Amino acid sequence: MILTMRVILCLFCAAILFGCANKKLTAFTVHNASAADRKNEMVEVPFDSAWKATSFILVDEAGAEIPYQLTYNNKLIFQASVKAGASVNYKMKAGTPQAYDTIATGKQYPERLDDIAWENDRIAFRTYGPALQASGEKAYGYDVWAKRVSGLVVAERYRKELKEGITYHNDNGNGCDFYKVGPTLGAGTAALLVNDSIAYPYCYKNYEVLDNGPLRFTVKLTYNPITIKGDLSVVETRILSLDAGSQFNRVTVSYAGLQEATTVAAGIVLHDTTANYLADAAAGLIAYADPKDDKNGQLYVAAILPAGANNARAVYFGTDEKKERGAFGHVLAYTNYHPGSSFTYYWGAGWSKWGFNTPDDWFRFVQQEAANKKVPLSSVISHF
């Protein structure tokens, strides 16, 4: 899996970076200090705004050109594969980059009640917008769209559903949407907990696409104020990104108006009462295998809190809430949110028809990814 890594950078000074004035080129040495091989993980390097005005390519040790992207928040991102304990080198060279295939992308679909849907070469996701909220339908959490082809499928699925009457709830060759969200946290949504009760976020109010490929999709979502603790109005903002090759989204959540430390939890809806889930607070992960569908197979969902969790457990609904939400409960990973800060975590999914044959395959994968977060790839920048 490709993960968005928090790259530890050793910078001598800003002057060593590639720039128009000195025409010096930049090299990157990416090191893997962990005991696990890392394959096609996304590396982030801060870049100077002058790079935007300079045409360059990025090459590996063999001189082959490597796709890269310049992101909205001043990062140069590219994928690196590094053996355990090893390092690999990349260089900038003057030149015009070739046109790269778009692998991670998304958009709003106003024709489908303001859905925002996005995807990469592994999987697709959806979140719901103001038109759906105005309709009265309740869908609070993230949705998962399974896919089993590396090409882009979301726009085609919407077109066929809306214009040709071919539902995307059936697998017509590239996957389908058979995940159930409803008035729950769905596939890993975060929410504040007030008096041990989830303050459910509803559909987003405003959005801004910040990155749209070729390697990363990023969207900023702002939500309507929610009232907690009597009359306290809190506004939630999320910055969500999905990288090429990754099963996981990275989300940074902040709450404006909060006046004291409050518990926040990432949650996955439980569609049955089996023990087919993991909840490991020390590792900072929760994972769940949705009930198997005889026709469509089995979806798997997980969330990773890189800093670990205060607690992780399943919480089941009472009889009335079970009926209201059409589900049995959530598996939740808890942490503390402090006013003026932000909370970053990962959530994502996999499918039995593409890469994860059994729940155990998924659980092992999630455990390894959570471990990788504790030993991120590091990058040293130099110039020549």
C-alpha positions as CSV (number, residue, x, y, z in Angstrom):
1,M,0.0,0.0,0.0
2,I,1.0,3.5,-0.7
3,L,0.8,5.7,2.4
4,T,1.2,9.4,2.7
5,M,4.3,9.6,4.9
6,R,5.3,12.3,7.3
7,V,8.8,12.6,5.9
8,I,11.6,13.5,8.4
9,L,13.7,16.0,6.6
10,C,17.3,17.0,7.3
11,L,17.7,20.4,5.8
12,F,21.0,22.3,6.0
13,C,19.3,25.6,4.9
14,A,16.8,26.8,2.3
15,A,19.6,27.7,0.0
16,I,20.4,24.1,-0.9
17,L,17.1,23.7,-2.6
18,F,16.6,23.8,-6.3
19,G,16.2,27.4,-7.4
20,C,16.3,29.7,-10.4
21,A,19.1,31.9,-9.0
22,N,21.8,29.4,-8.5
23,K,20.6,26.7,-10.9
24,K,21.6,24.0,-8.4
25,L,19.8,20.7,-8.7
26,T,18.5,18.7,-5.8
27,A,18.9,15.1,-4.7
28,F,16.8,13.1,-2.3
29,T,18.0,10.1,-0.3
30,V,15.1,8.2,1.0
31,H,15.8,5.8,3.9
32,N,13.8,3.0,5.4
33,A,14.8,2.4,9.0
34,S,12.1,-0.2,9.6
35,A,12.3,-4.0,9.4
36,A,9.7,-4.1,6.7
37,D,10.1,-3.5,3.0
38,R,8.2,-0.4,1.8
39,K,6.7,-0.5,-1.6
40,N,5.5,2.5,-3.6
41,E,4.9,4.7,-0.5
42,M,4.4,8.4,-1.0
43,V,7.2,10.6,0.0
44,E,6.6,14.3,0.8
45,V,9.3,16.9,0.5
46,P,8.8,20.7,1.1
47,F,9.4,22.7,-2.0
48,D,10.1,26.3,-2.8
49,S,7.6,28.3,-4.8
50,A,10.3,29.0,-7.3
51,W,10.2,25.4,-8.4
52,K,6.8,26.1,-10.0
53,A,8.4,28.4,-12.5
54,T,11.2,25.9,-13.3
55,S,10.8,22.9,-15.5
56,F,12.3,19.8,-14.0
57,I,12.0,16.0,-14.0
58,L,12.6,13.6,-11.2
59,V,14.7,10.4,-11.9
60,D,15.6,7.3,-10.0
61,E,19.0,5.7,-9.6
62,A,18.7,4.1,-13.1
63,G,17.9,7.5,-14.6
64,A,14.2,6.6,-15.3
65,E,11.7,9.5,-14.9
66,I,9.5,9.3,-11.8
67,P,6.0,10.8,-11.7
68,Y,5.6,13.6,-9.2
69,Q,3.1,16.1,-8.1
70,L,3.3,19.6,-6.5
71,T,0.5,19.9,-3.9
72,Y,-1.6,22.8,-2.6
73,N,0.4,22.9,0.7
74,N,3.8,23.2,-0.9
75,K,4.9,19.6,-1.1
76,L,6.7,17.7,-3.8
77,I,5.3,14.2,-3.6
78,F,6.5,11.0,-5.4
79,Q,6.5,7.2,-4.8
80,A,9.4,5.3,-3.4
81,S,10.1,1.6,-2.9
82,V,12.8,0.9,-0.3
83,K,13.9,-2.4,1.2
84,A,14.1,-2.8,5.0
85,G,17.1,-0.9,6.3
86,A,18.1,0.4,2.9
87,S,18.2,3.7,1.1
88,V,17.4,4.8,-2.5
89,N,18.3,8.0,-4.3
90,Y,16.4,10.3,-6.6
91,K,17.5,13.4,-8.5
92,M,16.0,16.5,-10.0
93,K,17.1,17.2,-13.6
94,A,16.3,20.2,-15.8
95,G,13.7,19.2,-18.3
96,T,10.1,19.0,-19.2
97,P,8.1,16.2,-17.4
98,Q,6.1,13.8,-19.5
99,A,2.3,13.7,-19.1
100,Y,1.5,11.4,-16.2
101,D,-1.6,9.3,-15.9
102,T,-4.1,10.5,-13.4
103,I,-4.4,7.9,-10.7
104,A,-6.0,9.8,-7.8
105,T,-8.9,12.1,-8.6
106,G,-12.4,13.2,-7.5
107,K,-15.1,15.8,-7.8
108,Q,-18.5,16.9,-6.7
109,Y,-21.5,15.4,-8.5
110,P,-24.4,17.9,-8.1
111,E,-26.5,15.7,-10.3
112,R,-26.4,13.1,-7.6
113,L,-27.4,15.2,-4.6
114,D,-24.0,16.9,-4.2
115,D,-22.0,13.7,-3.6
116,I,-18.3,14.1,-3.5
117,A,-16.7,10.9,-4.8
118,W,-13.0,10.1,-5.3
119,E,-10.8,7.2,-6.2
120,N,-7.4,5.9,-7.0
121,D,-6.1,2.7,-8.6
122,R,-7.2,0.6,-5.7
123,I,-10.6,1.8,-4.3
124,A,-13.2,4.6,-4.3
125,F,-15.0,6.5,-1.6
126,R,-17.9,8.9,-1.3
127,T,-19.2,11.5,1.2
128,Y,-22.6,13.3,1.1
129,G,-23.5,16.9,0.5
130,P,-26.1,19.6,1.2
131,A,-28.6,18.5,-1.4
132,L,-28.9,15.1,0.2
133,Q,-29.2,16.7,3.6
134,A,-32.0,18.9,2.3
135,S,-33.8,15.8,1.0
136,G,-34.2,14.5,4.6
137,E,-32.2,11.4,4.0
138,K,-29.7,10.7,6.8
139,A,-26.2,9.6,5.8
140,Y,-23.6,10.7,8.2
141,G,-20.5,8.7,7.5
142,Y,-18.1,7.9,4.7
143,D,-19.1,5.4,2.0
144,V,-17.0,2.8,0.2
145,W,-17.1,1.9,-3.4
146,A,-15.4,-1.4,-4.2
147,K,-13.4,-1.7,-7.4
148,R,-11.3,-4.4,-9.0
149,V,-9.7,-2.6,-11.9
150,S,-6.9,0.0,-11.7
151,G,-8.6,2.4,-14.1
152,L,-10.9,5.2,-13.1
153,V,-14.6,4.1,-12.7
154,V,-16.5,6.6,-10.6
155,A,-17.6,9.1,-13.3
156,E,-18.7,6.2,-15.5
157,R,-20.7,4.6,-12.7
158,Y,-22.6,7.9,-12.1
159,R,-23.2,8.4,-15.8
160,K,-24.6,4.9,-16.3
161,E,-26.8,5.1,-13.1
162,L,-28.2,8.5,-13.9
163,K,-28.5,8.4,-17.7
164,E,-28.8,4.8,-18.6
165,G,-30.5,3.3,-15.5
166,I,-27.6,0.8,-14.9
167,T,-27.2,0.7,-11.1
168,Y,-23.8,0.9,-9.5
169,H,-25.1,-1.3,-6.7
170,N,-24.5,-4.3,-8.9
171,D,-21.0,-5.4,-10.1
172,N,-21.1,-4.8,-13.8
173,G,-17.5,-5.7,-14.3
174,N,-15.4,-3.3,-12.3
175,G,-16.9,-3.4,-8.8
176,C,-19.9,-1.8,-7.1
177,D,-21.3,0.1,-4.1
178,F,-22.8,-2.4,-1.6
179,Y,-21.7,-0.7,1.6
180,K,-24.4,0.6,4.0
181,V,-23.9,3.9,5.7
182,G,-27.2,5.5,6.8
183,P,-27.2,7.6,10.1
184,T,-23.9,6.1,11.3
185,L,-20.2,6.9,11.2
186,G,-19.9,4.6,8.2
187,A,-16.4,3.7,7.1
188,G,-14.3,5.6,9.7
189,T,-15.7,9.0,10.2
190,A,-14.5,10.9,13.3
191,A,-16.9,12.6,15.7
192,L,-16.8,14.4,19.0
193,L,-18.2,12.5,22.0
194,V,-20.3,14.5,24.5
195,N,-21.4,12.8,27.7
196,D,-20.4,9.5,26.1
197,S,-22.7,10.1,23.1
198,I,-21.6,10.6,19.5
199,A,-22.2,14.1,18.2
200,Y,-22.9,12.9,14.6
201,P,-21.7,15.1,11.8
202,Y,-24.2,15.5,9.0
203,C,-23.4,16.2,5.3
204,Y,-20.7,18.8,4.4
205,K,-21.8,22.4,3.9
206,N,-19.0,23.7,1.7
207,Y,-16.1,22.1,-0.2
208,E,-12.9,23.0,-2.0
209,V,-10.9,20.6,-4.1
210,L,-7.2,21.4,-3.3
211,D,-5.4,18.7,-5.2
212,N,-6.8,16.7,-8.1
213,G,-4.1,14.3,-9.3
214,P,-2.2,12.8,-10.8
215,L,-0.9,11.2,-7.6
216,R,-3.1,12.8,-4.9
217,F,-6.6,14.0,-4.4
218,T,-7.3,16.5,-1.6
219,V,-10.5,18.1,-0.6
220,K,-11.4,20.5,2.2
221,L,-14.8,20.0,3.8
222,T,-16.6,22.4,6.1
223,Y,-19.7,21.4,8.1
224,N,-22.6,23.2,9.5
225,P,-22.3,24.2,13.2
226,I,-23.4,21.7,15.7
227,T,-24.5,22.6,19.2
228,I,-23.0,20.7,22.1
229,K,-23.0,21.1,25.9
230,G,-26.0,23.3,25.9
231,D,-25.4,26.2,23.6
232,L,-21.8,25.8,22.4
233,S,-21.6,26.1,18.6
234,V,-18.8,24.1,17.0
235,V,-17.7,24.1,13.4
236,E,-15.9,21.1,12.0
237,T,-13.4,21.3,9.1
238,R,-11.7,18.3,7.4
239,I,-8.9,18.1,5.0
240,L,-9.0,14.7,3.3
241,S,-6.5,13.2,0.8
242,L,-6.1,9.9,-1.0
243,D,-2.9,8.9,-2.7
244,A,-2.2,6.7,-5.7
245,G,-2.0,3.0,-4.6
246,S,-3.3,3.5,-1.1
247,Q,-6.1,1.8,0.6
248,F,-6.3,4.6,3.1
249,N,-7.4,8.2,3.2
250,R,-5.5,10.7,5.4
251,V,-7.8,13.1,7.3
252,T,-7.0,16.1,9.4
253,V,-9.9,17.3,11.5
254,S,-10.3,20.5,13.4
255,Y,-13.1,22.0,15.5
256,A,-13.5,25.8,15.8
257,G,-15.4,27.0,18.8
258,L,-14.5,24.2,21.1
259,Q,-13.5,25.6,24.5
260,E,-12.1,22.6,26.4
261,A,-10.4,19.2,25.7
262,T,-13.0,16.8,24.4
263,T,-13.0,13.2,23.4
264,V,-13.0,12.5,19.7
265,A,-13.4,9.0,18.2
266,A,-13.0,7.5,14.8
267,G,-15.7,4.9,14.2
268,I,-16.7,2.0,11.9
269,V,-20.3,0.9,11.8
270,L,-21.0,-2.7,12.8
271,H,-23.5,-4.4,10.6
272,D,-23.6,-7.6,12.7
273,T,-22.7,-8.7,16.3
274,T,-19.9,-11.1,15.5
275,A,-16.4,-10.6,16.9
276,N,-15.0,-10.1,13.4
277,Y,-13.1,-7.0,14.3
278,L,-9.9,-5.7,15.9
279,A,-9.6,-2.9,18.4
280,D,-6.0,-2.3,19.5
281,A,-5.5,1.0,21.4
282,A,-1.8,0.7,21.8
283,A,-1.3,0.1,18.0
284,G,-3.8,2.8,17.3
285,L,-6.1,0.8,15.1
286,I,-9.6,-0.5,14.6
287,A,-10.6,-2.9,11.8
288,Y,-13.7,-4.7,10.8
289,A,-14.9,-7.3,8.3
290,D,-18.4,-6.5,7.1
291,P,-20.8,-9.4,6.7
292,K,-20.1,-11.4,3.6
293,D,-22.5,-10.8,0.7
294,D,-23.1,-14.0,-1.3
295,K,-23.0,-12.1,-4.6
296,N,-20.5,-9.2,-4.0
297,G,-18.1,-10.7,-1.5
298,Q,-16.8,-9.0,1.6
299,L,-15.8,-5.5,2.4
300,Y,-13.2,-4.7,5.0
301,V,-12.8,-1.3,6.8
302,A,-10.2,0.1,9.2
303,A,-8.9,3.3,10.8
304,I,-5.4,4.0,12.1
305,L,-4.5,6.6,14.7
306,P,-0.7,7.1,14.3
307,A,-0.2,8.4,17.8
308,G,-2.2,5.6,19.3
309,A,-5.6,5.7,21.0
310,N,-6.7,6.1,24.6
311,N,-9.1,3.3,24.2
312,A,-10.5,1.1,21.4
313,R,-13.7,-1.0,21.7
314,A,-17.0,-2.0,20.3
315,V,-20.1,-0.1,21.5
316,Y,-23.5,-1.6,20.7
317,F,-26.7,0.2,20.3
318,G,-29.8,-0.3,22.4
319,T,-32.9,-1.7,20.8
320,D,-34.4,1.7,19.7
321,E,-31.1,3.1,18.4
322,K,-30.4,-0.2,16.5
323,K,-33.7,0.2,14.7
324,E,-33.1,3.9,14.0
325,R,-29.7,3.5,12.6
326,G,-30.1,0.2,10.8
327,A,-27.0,-1.2,12.4
328,F,-25.8,-2.9,15.6
329,G,-23.2,-0.3,16.8
330,H,-19.7,0.9,16.1
331,V,-16.1,-0.1,16.9
332,L,-14.5,3.1,18.1
333,A,-10.9,4.4,18.6
334,Y,-10.8,7.2,21.1
335,T,-8.4,10.1,21.7
336,N,-8.4,13.6,23.1
337,Y,-8.9,16.8,21.0
338,H,-7.6,20.1,22.4
339,P,-9.0,23.5,21.3
340,G,-6.9,25.1,18.6
341,S,-5.2,21.9,17.5
342,S,-6.0,19.3,14.8
343,F,-6.5,15.5,14.8
344,T,-4.9,13.5,12.0
345,Y,-5.8,9.8,11.3
346,Y,-6.3,7.4,8.4
347,W,-9.3,5.4,7.3
348,G,-9.9,3.1,4.4
349,A,-11.1,-0.2,3.1
350,G,-10.4,-3.3,1.1
351,W,-12.4,-5.9,-0.8
352,S,-12.3,-9.7,-0.9
353,K,-12.5,-9.6,-4.7
354,W,-9.3,-7.5,-5.1
355,G,-6.3,-8.2,-2.9
356,F,-7.7,-9.4,0.4
357,N,-9.2,-12.9,0.2
358,T,-10.0,-13.3,3.9
359,P,-10.6,-11.1,7.0
360,D,-7.3,-12.3,8.4
361,D,-5.5,-11.0,5.2
362,W,-7.0,-7.6,5.9
363,F,-6.3,-7.6,9.6
364,R,-2.6,-8.5,9.0
365,F,-2.4,-5.7,6.4
366,V,-3.8,-3.1,8.7
367,Q,-1.5,-4.2,11.6
368,Q,1.5,-3.8,9.3
369,E,0.4,-0.4,8.1
370,A,-0.1,0.8,11.6
371,A,3.4,-0.4,12.5
372,N,4.8,1.4,9.5
373,K,3.4,4.7,10.7
374,K,5.6,4.4,13.8
375,V,8.8,4.3,11.6
376,P,8.1,6.6,8.6
377,L,10.5,6.8,5.7
378,S,13.0,9.6,6.1
379,S,14.5,11.8,3.4
380,V,17.8,13.7,3.3
381,I,18.1,16.5,0.8
382,S,21.3,17.6,-0.8
383,H,22.4,19.5,-3.9
384,F,25.0,19.1,-6.6
